[in-house]
């Protein structure tokens, strides 16, 4: 059964490009409700912890460096079938392959600087949301 929660981050490239508002508008217009949100700056330790699942991959160091290069917006989103619907809204990791009208097609500049993160499973949505938010911060 599909869950109703997903997690997202607006990444440093999209924050630097002043795309927070337009991205949040696309998210809410697609029917997602924001259940928690914060504007924060990851350091190498917090970025490394979040992406620990990729620690053995060759891109891990670059990913941690990029994600700690500037502020991000983290959010927990709610909607029926949240993970699948959000992955459809954000589009393919490579913006050149992303469908028209998706967040990555509009705002990403490369595979590495792809504007947003979206959970890939119901289980990871919970883990990722819990990484950033305490129960007191979730509504």
Residue, then its C-alpha position, 0 to 999 in steps of 0.5 A: x500500500x502506498x503511503x501518504x508522506x514523502x520527503x524533499x529537499x530544495x538543493x543548494x543550486x535551486x536555492x542559489x538561483x532563487x527558485x524556492x518560491x516557484x518550486x514550492x508553488x509547483x509542489x502545492x499546486x500539485x496537491x501536496x500539503x507541507x507537514x514540516x519545513x525548514x531552511x537550513x545549511x548542511x555541513x559535511x557531517x550532516x550531508x554525509x550522514x543523510x547520504x550515508x547510503x551512497x558512501x561507497x559510490x564514487x560520487x559520494x564526495x562530490x555529493x557531500x561537497x555540493x549539498x554542504x555548499x549552501x542552504x537547502x529547504x527540507x520538507x515533509x509533504x503529504x498526499x495520497x500516493x506521495x512518493x510516486x506522485x512526487x517522483x513524477x512531479x520532479x522528473x528524471x534525475x537528468x534534466x535533459x531526460x525529464x518530462x516537460x513541466x517537471x521541476x527538474x526540467x524547469x529548474x535543474x542544470x545537470x545530473x549533479x545539480x538537479x534542483x530537488x531531492x525526492x524520497x524513493x520509497x515510503x520507508x526512506x521517506x520516513x527515515x529522511x523526514x526523521x533525519x531533519x525533523x523531530x515529532x514536535x516539528x511535524x504537523 
